[in-house]
């Protein structure tokens, strides 16, 4: 099993409506991309200063499934249309158990 974790820094001009739309689009990938076994996306709870604004956790079977997720047209569309407009920066890791 492989977990893909992404932390997003929100752009200063990102509106709440655009952030909500990005989260909804990200969550929709669970139904659109067959390689996804589990997907969680949400806002930071605001408990500690300096945290990322949004987080995404995608669980897939292996590296091949992760690549299929990355290359899937639905993923590419969501990133281009919803995520990039609200994000100022990102960091990611693929966790192997």
URDAKA-V662540 format. One record per helix or strand of 2 or more residues. SS is the DSSP state (H for helix, E for strand). FROM is the first residue (numbers start at 1). TO is the last residue. Records with the same first field share a line. If there is no record, write none. Layout:
SS=FROM-TO ; FROM-TO
This chain:
E=2-10 ; 38-43 ; 54-60 ; 87-96
H=16-32 ; 63-71 ; 73-86
